[in-house]
Amino acid sequence: MLKPLGDSALLVQLGDEIHPTLNARVHALNALLQNPIHGILETVPAYSTLLIHYDPLKLTFDQVSHYVRDKMTQLDDSFHRTSRRLEVPVQYGGASGPDLETVAVSKGISPADVIRIHSEREYTVYMMGFTPGFPYLGTLDERIIMPRMETPRTLVKAGSVAIAGSQTGIYPLDSPGGWHLIGWTPLKLFDPTSETPFLFSPGDVIKFIPVEDDHA
């Protein structure tokens, strides 16, 4: 489904769920649009959608739609980008994960269970946002799904590993945040001075590895 967003953007909706195959198709289409016709300014992939910004002084919605539909015919259901598998060391609980106990009590399980459940599966990087380098990872085991906090923190430190809804993520920068903090990683997710500023890319597979807190 293609639909306009204002007078300078087009939204391609390939589905309405969080699923690895669907997300792979989003990124396959995004890859096909990386050498675009003159007038397309930016593409923004998400879970099941691709947002395309264009210059309305150079292109019409119909022209962009025709171009995108042509690219969509090149999509192959068997497409799969070779995924990188990355391990992320995490110090769970304590000062590193101040909400671990809250999550455990809410779910009627022990903090050790939360750590085990969170770290025993691999997660796909579905998309990047809301700050530079923030990976939206899914999907979370239903046993530790938590709603977002009613009152977000004004400051979450960079490296914080958090959960909200069916997602888990890592804060790349000191920023406000409303997710439940269960751990912390020393990895640097965003380096604006690097040729490759983001540690993760959509399609990567992430495995959290529990480690001891050096300051415990």
N, C-alpha and C positions, 0 to 999 in steps of 0.2 A: 504494500500500500504506500502510495506517495501522496503527500499532502503539503500545502504551503504553510509556512509559519511566518506571518507578516509578509512583507514585500521583498525580502532578500534572503529567505532560507527555505529549504525543502527538507522534509522529514521522511526518511525511508523506514517503514516499520515492517520488519520481517517476521515478527511474532509478538507474543505478549507474556513470555515467561523467561525465567532464568534457566538456561540450558546450554551446556558446552557446545553442542553441535550448532545450535542457533547462533550463539555468540561467534563461533568460528566463521559462519557465513557472513556475519556483519563485518568482521575484520578482513575476510576475503574480498568483499565488495569495496571496503575502504582501500585495500591495497590496489585494486584496479583503478581507483580514482586518484592515485598519487601523481599522475602526469595528466592533469585535467585540461579541458579546453579553457581558453582564455576567458576569465571572468569568474571562475570558481575560486573562492578565496580560502576556504578551510573546510575540512571534514572532521566531525566529532563522533567517533563510535561510542556506543553504550552497550547495555546488555543485549537488547534485541532491536535497536534502532541505530540509524546513521543520520546525523544532522549535517546538511550541506549548506554552507553559507556562500552566497554568490553576489556579484555586483549587479544590481537591477538596471544600471545604466548601460551594461554591456550584454546582459542575458535576460531573457524572459523566463518565467516559470515553465512554460511549455518547452522551451529549448533545453533547459536543464533536465526536465522530466524525460524528454526523448533521449538525451545523452545517458542518463542514469539507467533507464530501461534497457538501452543497448548493452551497457555494462553488466546488467543483471542477467542477461541471456548467457553471459560467459561464466557465470557461477556454476561450479560443479559441486553436487551434493557430497562428493567424496573428498572435497578439499579439506586438508588439515595442514596447518603450518607446523613445522617441526618445533615442538615446544621445548623450551629450556626448563630444566628442573633445578630449582634453587632451594637451598636449605637456609632457614632463618633461625639463629639461636635466640632463645627467649628466656628471660628471667621472669618466672611467673610469681604473682602474689607479692605480699609485703608492700614496701614503698614502690616497687616496680609495677605492681598490679593491684591498686587499692580497692578495686571492685570485685576481686576474685571471691572473697568471702560472701559478699552480697549476692552474687550470681549463684553460688553454691547453696546458700540458705533458700533463695527463691525457688530453686529447682529441687530442693530436698535431697541433695547429694553432697559429697564431701568436696573440699577444694581440690584434693588429689584427683577426684573423678573428673572435675571440670578440666583440669590440666590434661589428663589422659584423653578425654573425649576431643578436646580442641586440637591436640597435637598428633592424634593417631591417623588423621586423614590428610590427603593432599588437596590443595585448593587451586582453582584456576583464577588467574587475574582476568576478570571480565572487562574492566574498564579502569580508566585513570581519572581522578578529580579528587576532591573539591578544592584541594590545594595542590601545588605542583608535586607530582610523585606519589600521591595517595593512591594505593591500589585497593580496588574493591574486589574482595576475594569471596568465592562461594564454592559450594554452599555449606552452611554450617549444619552440624548435626542437630536435629530437632530437639534433642534433650537439653541443649544449652541456648536455645533461641531466646533472646531477651528483647523487649521493646527498647526504643531509645530512652534515655533519661529524660524525665519531665523537665528538669532544669539543667541545661548544659553547663559544663565548666567553662570559665572564662579563659583558662589556660591549661592545655594538655601538652606535655613535653614531647619533643621529637623522639621517635622510636617507640612510642607507646603502642602496644598491641591491644586491639579492642574488638568488641562484638556488638552488633545491633541488628535486630531482625534475623534474617537468614544469612547475614554477611559477617565477615571478619575483615579487619583492615589494620594498617599501620600508619600512624601519623608521621609524615616526613619532616614536618616543621613544628615549632612551638605555635600553637593556635588554639582557638576555642574548639570545643567538641562535646557532643552529646552521646557518645558511645560509651559502653562499659569497659573500663580499663582493667585488663587481666594480666598484663605482662609488659615487658619492655625489651627491645633489642638494641644492641649497640651499632647495628648496621646503619650506614648513611644512605638514605633513599633518594636524596636530591642534592646534587652538586652543580650549581649553575656555572661553575668554572670549567667543568668537564665537557669534552666533545660529546659524550653520551651522559647527559645530566641525570637521567632517571635510571635507577637501579633495576626496576621492573618494567616489563612491557606487556600489553594485553596478549593473552595466550600462554604466558609463562605459567608453570606449575610450581606452587610453593609448598614446602613442608616445614612446619615449625618444630624445632628441636629444643626440648627443655634443657636448660643449663642452670647451674648453681649461681646464686647472686654473690658476686665477689665481695659485696659489702655487707653480706649477712653476718 
